[in-house]
Amino acid sequence: VNRRILTTDVASRFAGIVGPQGVVLDPAGMAPYLKDWRGKFLGSAVAVFRPASTAEAASVVRLARGLGLAIVPQGGNTGLAGGAIPDRSTQQIVVAFERMNRIRDLDVVDNVIIAEAGCILRTAQDRAAEAGRLLPVSIASEGSAHIGGIVATNAGGVNVLRYGTTRQLVLGVEVVLPSGEVLDRLTRLRRDNAGYDLKQLFIGCEGTLGLITAASLRLFPRVTQSATALVQVAQLSAVLELFVLLNEQLGDFLSSFELISAHAYRATVAQLGDTQWPFRDGWAVLIELGVSSPACNLQQALEIALEGALEREIALDVVIAQNIAQARALWRVRESLSEGERALGPSIKHDVSVPVSRTVKLIDNAERGLASRFPGVRLNIFGHVGDGNIHLNVIHTTQQAADDPSFDLVAEEGGVSPQSMG
Amino acid sequence: VNRRILTTDVASRFAGIVGPQGVVLDPAGMAPYLKDWRGKFLGSAVAVFRPASTAEAASVVRLARGLGLAIVPQGGNTGLAGGAIPDRSTQQIVVAFERMNRIRDLDVVDNVIIAEAGCILRTAQDRAAEAGRLLPVSIASEGSAHIGGIVATNAGGVNVLRYGTTRQLVLGVEVVLPSGEVLDRLTRLRRDNAGYDLKQLFIGCEGTLGLITAASLRLFPRVTQSATALVQVAQLSAVLELFVLLNEQLGDFLSSFELISAHAYRATVAQLGDTQWPFRDGWAVLIELGVSSPACNLQQALEIALEGALEREIALDVVIAQNIAQARALWRVRESLSEGERALGPSIKHDVSVPVSRTVKLIDNAERGLASRFPGVRLNIFGHVGDGNIHLNVIHTTQQAADDPSFDLVAEEGGVSPQSMG
C-alpha cells in the first residue's frame, strides 16, 4: 500500500463519503496535518479526510479498513508528543475533525455539555460560561485544542487539583470502533452501574482503540470570585508544607498550585519583556482559588492563610493580586513558561507524574543526578505540583543528554513518564 | 464438584494457606455468609475462606481454580441485590475479607487513604476525619460495608452530587486476578496517563473480574461547617427549578439533594415514632451544604437562597436546621426510609438512574402507568434526585407487580436499572 492506492476510483469513493471538501490529497493542503507545532515530528500520508459527521467518520473507517490503510486521528494538532502525526511510511491516512465541531447539547439541569470531537476547547468553555457554568479543563493550548484530543489524551492542565483530569469530567463518549461500528455511549448519567464502564478504555487511548467523535462532559458552577497569589517559599521542601496549609484552610477552593523557579520565570519574563520577577533566587508557587458563591470572602481568607505561612517561615515573600489585571499578569508568565524555555536552547521535555509527596525528592534527585553526570546540562523545572505533575525539562548543549537518567528517577518515586519526548 | 470435594486432604491444603481461623466449614459458621440481610437470598457453599493477606487470597484463588471451584467474594454483606451470596449449587466457595482490614497508609500531602478490602467504610471515614480529611463516600450501611464491596459495586450514596460515585474516588486498586496473579495498581498518582486505565474495569465489576484486595482512595478537605434544610416544593416539577437555583447560588457546596414524598416520610416517622412531617401532602427535598473553610457563611447563604425560592413560589415551605441536633433529626428520617418502607408491605425495589432533567418525567410516568395497570399497587419513591438516582419501589399486594413496567419507563428516559430486585 502506498500513495498510488488512491486511484481516481478510490479517491472518488472517499469523496463520495465526505464530499470534495472532506478530502485533501495535494501536498500543500496536507502539509499542516503532517507536522506538529514544535516542528519536531514530520510525517507523510496517503490522504487527509475531514468527515462532517459520525456517519461519515464511520464510513471512512470502513473503507480504509477494506483498503488496509492505517488511521491516525488528529484533533487540534497541539500535542507535544507527536501522537497526532502519521509516520513516514505513507501507509496511513489522517482523519481530522475540524468539520465535526458542533455543540450538540448543553443542559443546565443535567450540568452537561455534549460536543463533537472537532469542537475547540475554548468554544466549549465559552458556551458553558454563557450558560453560567464552568467546563474546568484548561490548558495553554485551549484556543486550538479539540474536545476529541482532550478526551483521547486525558488532558490535565491547571485545574486538575480541584476538578481532576479530563477522565473525571467525561460522562460519555461516542466512538467509531476499528470495525467501523459506532459505539454510542453519550450518556449524561451521573451514576451508571449497568455493566463494565467500557468508555474508560477510550479516554486516554490516544486514538488507538477507536475514533472519539463526541463526548459528554460534566459542567460545574461558574467561578464568580477568585484570588491569586505568587508565594516565594523558604526552600523547595517548604512547597509541600504550604500545600498542606492551604489544603486545610482553603482546600475546597484551591484549583491551582503551580511550581515556578526563579530561573524559569526570568527566562520567560525576558521573552515577555514587561514583567519583573519579584523575588530572590529560589522557588515560588502560583496559587489560584475560586468559588461560585458570594457567601465567601476568598481574598481575605487567602491573606490570612498566607500571613500564617509567613509567620511559620514556610513563605519568605508573598504577592497577592489586588485585581484581575494583576492576576492575569501572574498567569501570563505561568502560561508562557514553555515559550521562555525555548530561548534557553534545545530541550528534552519530560511531562511526568509522581505522588505529590514525592515531588520535592524527585526534583532534588534530578538536579543532583544530572549535575554530576552531565556537567554542561541544566534543568528547567515547573509544573502542577499540586497534582504531582512536573515538567522536568533538560536543557542540553550536548548529545550526552540523550540518555539522561530522568526516567529512572521518576520510577524511583513511584511515578510515570508517559509523555517524554526529544 | 460438590461438598465432598473437601476431603480432609483438600481442607488441610486450604487451612495451610489461610490457617485454621481462615477456614469455615461447619453449617452454623457458614450460615451468616450464605444469607443477605434482607433474607431474600439464601445460598450454599463448599466452604468459606477468610484470607488475612493478599498473598493468602491469591493462594486461595489458585487452589480453587485447580479444583474447579467458583468463587463468590463477599464484603460486609450489606448489598440488596444478592451479589455477595453464592447460588444453591454448592459448587462455589465464599471468600470473605474481614481479616484483611488494615489501613495500610494515610497521607495528608497526597490526600490518600490506602485500605484493605475488609476495612469497614466507617473505620476508614473515621481515620480520615482524625487526620483532618474527608472520605466522602457515605451510604446508610457504612457501619458494616467494606471498602472492597464499595469499590466492587461502585457505591453511590448521599455525596455523589458533589464528590461523584466511588469510581471517582479510586486512585488505584490491588486485585487478585482469576489466574491467581496479583495486579498491584495501588497508585496514589493524581494524573496517570501511562497506558490504558485498566483499574476502571474492576471498579463496579461486582467481583466478576477478580478479587479486589485493597484500594487507594482520594481524600478531601474535612467539612467544618454545614447547613441542612427540608424544603416542600410547590409541585414535583419544581424540584428541578429548586435544583438549578441552588446550583447557581451554592453549587460548590451542595452535597445532597434528596427527594422525599410526604407518603414515604410519614411511613418512616410512624416507625421512628418521634418526628413529625412538617408539611402538607406532596414532595420535599432534603438539602445539605458543606464547606471546609471558615471564610464562608453557609447558613446565611442558604437562608437567602431559600427565601428566593419561596418568593418565586418554587418552594411552599422551608425548615432550616438551626443546630446539629435538628440536622441529624432530618437526616435520620432520610436514612430510615428503607425501614419505613418495610412496614408498608412487600416491595419490588428499583435503584435506577436517569439524567437529572428526566427524573420528574420518570416519576410522573411511573405513577400514572402503574396506577392504570395495577390498581392495587402503590409506589414509594425517594432518592438522590441531584444525581438522577431514584429509588422507585413498588409496594405490591398482588403478584401482578412481578411484571411491572418500570424497566421500560427508565429506558424511555435514557436511564439504567442495574440493581432492581424482588
Interface residues (C-beta under 8 A of the other chain):
Chain A: D107 V108 V109 D110 N111 V112 G132 T153 N154 G156 V160 L161 G164 T165 R167 Q168 T187 R188 L189 R190 R191 D192 N193 A194 G195 Y196 D197 Q200 L201 I203 G204 C205 L209 F220 P221 L240 F243 V244 N247 E248 Q249 L250 G251 D252 F253 V291 S292 S293 P294 A295 C296 N297 L298 Q300 A301 S353 V354 P355 V356 S357 H384 D387 G388 N389 G414 G415 V416 S417 P418 Q419
Chain B: D107 V108 V109 D110 N111 V112 G132 T153 N154 G156 V160 L161 G164 T165 R167 Q168 T187 R188 L189 R190 R191 D192 N193 A194 G195 Y196 D197 Q200 L201 I203 G204 C205 L209 F220 P221 L240 F243 V244 N247 E248 Q249 L250 G251 D252 F253 V291 S292 S293 P294 A295 C296 N297 L298 Q300 A301 S353 V354 P355 V356 S357 H384 D387 G388 N389 G414 G415 V416 S417 P418 Q419
